[in-house]
Amino acid sequence: MDSKIENNDDLLDTPENKIEFRPKDEGQWGKWPNDILNKHPFLCGYLFLSAVLVISWMSGLSMFIISFLFVYLISDFLTNDVRKYIPFLPKALLFSILYITVILLIILFTQKVAPDFVKKLPEVANKLQTEIIKQYINANERWNLSKYIDPEEVNSVIVKATTTSLKFLMNKSKPLYMGIIYFIFALVINLLLYHNKDKKDQVFARRSNSLMYFLYRFTETRINIFYFYFKRVMGGQIIISFINTLISSIAILCLGLPSPPLLIFTVFICGLFPVAGNLVSNTILTITA
């Protein structure tokens, strides 16, 4: 089966331009013609994509897909966009630099950031608890709050809230480690895809009139469209997060806040999520300060 996809950088810039995807002889799948696929090829393609997404979500692979998208985005940015300004550097070298940097960051996170987070979390919680009690005592001396609120009850509520928060964070640490494992798998898949990209097309193109090839081309086209917009949106968001992290790092170091690597890492990761990420990172920085 033949399919035609126009390769034009400005193809998706305007709604008027559309991808041309016209399968030919859809009904000839060997000896058994498929009337539904012949009449509604796009419907069948989107149903297949929907089934794949539902299965991925139900099997818990959403984090892996997100991790792979970011890894592929960064590698594509280095080997294609950055290389336009430094064409004398081979793609393999830029790709290797990316993986060496990522491996060093993973080692830094597992050896420094994560243990420091576990070590500093109870200390920060105790400091926060002590500061709240201190502020309550000062307020009680000024406005005589003991007439309305029992001081022992307030202390009990503060201790209980702190303990509950620590238990909640420790119980939610499992998704973080699972995310790291998925990220490592995404690195491996991206590496295999980088070195065997041509072989992937050859495997599915051996029988151009097969149903498998039709679904492969249909899926590939839709993924390319999605990635086109994903790269534009997330590329801008990464730049925004980098600038925000740079400015926040200056404030963190000047104020002498505890665990600077952990806070800087948190600001950058949260900055990848518009609006909500900034609110989360600023809340963490404010409480720590």
C-alpha positions, 0 to 999 in steps of 0.5 A, spaced: 500 500 500 502 506 498 502 512 502 504 519 500 506 524 506 509 531 503 515 533 507 515 541 508 517 544 514 511 549 513 506 544 512 503 544 519 504 552 520 497 554 518 490 550 518 489 550 511 495 546 509 493 538 511 497 532 510 495 528 504 495 521 506 491 517 501 491 509 502 490 506 495 487 499 494 485 499 501 480 492 500 486 488 498 488 484 504 490 478 501 484 473 499 480 477 504 477 484 502 475 488 508 469 493 506 470 497 513 477 498 512 476 500 504 470 505 506 473 508 512 480 507 513 481 513 517 476 511 522 480 504 522 486 508 523 484 512 529 481 506 532 487 503 532 491 509 535 485 509 541 486 502 542 494 503 543 493 509 548 488 505 552 492 499 553 498 504 554 494 507 560 491 501 563 498 498 563 501 504 567 506 505 561 504 513 561 510 515 565 514 511 560 511 514 554 512 521 557 519 520 559 521 517 551 518 523 548 522 528 553 529 524 551 527 524 544 526 531 544 532 533 547 536 528 542 533 531 536 534 538 538 542 536 539 543 532 533 539 536 528 537 544 531 544 545 535 548 541 529 546 547 524 550 552 528 556 547 529 556 543 522 563 540 523 561 536 529 558 529 527 551 527 530 554 521 533 559 526 538 553 530 540 549 524 541 554 521 546 555 528 549 547 527 551 548 520 554 554 522 558 551 528 561 544 524 562 548 518 566 552 523 570 545 527 572 542 520 574 549 518 578 548 525 581 541 524 583 542 517 586 548 519 590 547 526 592 540 529 591 535 523 593 539 521 599 540 529 601 532 529 600 531 524 605 536 526 610 534 533 610 526 532 610 525 531 617 530 536 619 526 541 615 520 539 618 522 539 625 525 546 623 518 548 620 514 545 626 519 549 631 518 555 627 510 555 627 510 553 635 514 559 636 510 564 632 504 561 636 507 563 643 509 570 640 502 571 638 499 568 644 503 573 648 501 579 644 493 577 643 492 572 649 490 567 644 489 561 650 483 564 652 480 561 645 485 556 643 488 551 648 496 551 647 497 544 648 491 542 642 495 547 638 502 543 639 498 536 638 495 538 631 502 541 629 506 535 630 500 530 627 500 535 621 508 534 620 508 527 621 502 526 617 506 530 611 512 526 612 508 519 611 505 522 605 511 524 602 515 517 603 509 513 601 509 517 594 516 516 593 515 510 589 512 513 583 519 517 583 523 511 583 519 508 578 519 514 574 527 513 574 526 506 572 522 508 566 527 514 564 532 509 564 528 504 559 526 510 555 534 512 554 535 505 552 529 505 547 532 512 544 539 509 543 536 503 539 531 507 535 537 512 533 542 506 531 536 502 527 531 507 525 532 505 517 531 498 519 525 499 522 522 502 516 525 496 512 521 491 517 514 494 516 515 496 508 517 488 506 509 488 504 507 494 502 500 492 501 499 489 508 494 491 513 500 492 518 504 497 513 497 501 513 497 501 520 504 503 521 504 508 516 498 511 519 501 511 526 507 514 524 504 520 520 500 522 526 505 521 531 509 526 526 504 531 527 503 530 534 511 531 535 511 537 531 507 541 535 510 537 542 517 540 540 514 547 539 511 547 545 515 544 550 522 547 546 519 554 548 517 551 555 524 548 556 527 555 555 522 558 560 524 553 565 532 554 564 531 561 565 527 561 571 532 556 574 537 560 572 534 566 576 532 562 582 539 559 583 541 566 584 536 567 589 537 560 592 545 561 593 544 568 595 539 567 601 543 561 603 538 556 603 539 548 605 540 543 599 541 548 593 542 542 588 535 539 590 532 546 590 535 547 583 533 541 580 526 541 583 525 548 580 527 546 573 523 540 573 517 543 576 518 549 571 517 544 565 509 544 567 506 551 565 503 555 571 502 549 576 509 547 576 511 555 578 506 555 583 509 548 586 516 550 586 515 557 589 511 554 594 517 549 596 522 555 596 518 560 600 517 554 605 524 553 605 526 560 606 
